[in-house]
Amino acid sequence: MNQNNTFDKHFGNALPPALLVLLSIWLVYWADSLFIYHFYKLGVLPKSIEGLQGILFMPLIHSTENLNHIFNNSIPIFLLTLFLFYFYKEIASKIFVLSWLLTGIGVWLFAANKGAYHIGMSGVIYSLVAFLFTSGTLRKYLPLQALSLFIAFVYGSLIWGILPISSRISWEGHFMGLIVGVILAIIYRKQGPQRPKYIYEIEKEMGIEPPDLEGQYWQRVKEEEEQKAKEEKTKIIYHMKNKDKDDQNV
């Protein structure tokens, strides 16, 4: 299978989940604008029984009073989900679901209960950014390292979102997402794509010792030097016959 076919296959597998997530948040936003019921009440209300439902629903809900809220989350969640399912297809679903749930649980447990609901996809976005960056760095695999640099370049400014800059921004959701992403990258560092191993690494794992080429070289040099020294010690003595003396004895 050539590289173009491989790319098409991986991209074809990654595009549907990315589109599904994007479509879901916009459908919920549209429904929220139609119904009288306030969907923000389905968000996380920390340390309350009522707020537990937000662990499931928080990422889907966005403020209908501020269109920028959903717009600012749409492109990042689409691209990050696409990257996740393209590069980490074996564990992508697991990482996405755990990012979704664990971020919500973290907000419910550790955010201050000020009577405010936490809503929005930004917690999951922070988790995916942290996972993709940390995972690519840990694996030491060139394509994933390149992805890490891209994530750092495009979304590096998100780090300021973990600070309590505004009372209307869930910095706790951002912070918990960041922590969850880093932890998942460490836990699943040996699953998913890995750097191709060199032949000597495979042979070492199989218990095959590589040939000691350097040792063989010096052994050959030593043998050649010993042979040369031996030849120098060997003397050839020529016995010359005295012709005049022989003629007298005839």
Protein Blocks (a to p, Z undefined) as FASTA:
>chain_A
ZZklmmmmmmmmmmmmmmmmmmmmmmmmmmmmmpmbdfklmmccehiaklmmmmmmmmmp
ccfkbmklmmmmmmmmmmmmmmmmmmmmmmmmmmmmmmmmmmmmmmmmmmccehiacedj
klmmmmmmmmmmmmmmmnopaklmmmmmmmmmmmmmmmmmmpcfbfkbcfklmmmmmmmm
mmmmmmmmmgcjdddddfklmmmmnopacddfklmmmmmmmmmmmmmmmmmmpccddddd
dfklmmmmZZ
